[in-house]
Amino acid sequence: MPTHPMILLSFVNMKLRDEYADLDDLCRAFDTDKEVVIEKLQSVGYAYDEAYRQFVPKEGETI
């Protein structure tokens, strides 16, 4: 998985949209800690939205 937060955001959202049912499935496939992904993307203003199965800007954040 990419390490740069914005590239990670794009990669994860694409994989969730095209290949995986949810963040748990994606993290299992890449043998990655889900909490690490969440924390890294939270650090740049994004939060995981389970309903949309995507990382979206946190409330109050702008893109």
N, C-alpha and C positions, 0 to 999 in steps of 0.2 A: 504494500500500500504506500502511496505517496506520503511524504513527511511534511511538506509545505502545507499549511492549513487551507489555503484557498484551492490548491490543486486537489487536496484530500476531499474538500467539500464537493467539488465537481465530480471527482471519481466516485465517491460514495453515493451521491444522488443519482448518477447515471446507472450505477450497478443496481441500486434499489429500484429504479424505474424499469430497467431492462431485464434483470436476471434473478433478483432475490426477493423473497416474500416479505422480509423485514430485516431490521438491523441485526438481530440475533443470527439469522441465517448467513448474512454477509460476513459477520465477524467470525463465525465458525468456519466458513469456507476459506478465509484468509488467515485463520489461526491468530486472530487479533483480539485483544481485550476491548470489549465494547465500551467500558468506562474511559479508557484512554482516548478512543475516537471521540466520544461525547465531550470530554474535557477539552481536547484540542480544538474542536469546533466551537465550543462555548467561548473559548478564549478570543475568538474573532467575531463573536456576536451571533452565533447560530445555535439553535436548539432543535432536537429531534422531535418531529411531530408524528406521533404514531398513526393518527388518522390518515395523513397524507403519505406516510412512509418516506419522508424526506426531511432533510435539515432545512429549516427556514429561519429567516432573521428573527432574533428574539424580540419580543414586544418592546417597543420604544427604540429599537435599533433601525438604522437606515442602511440600505445597500450601497 
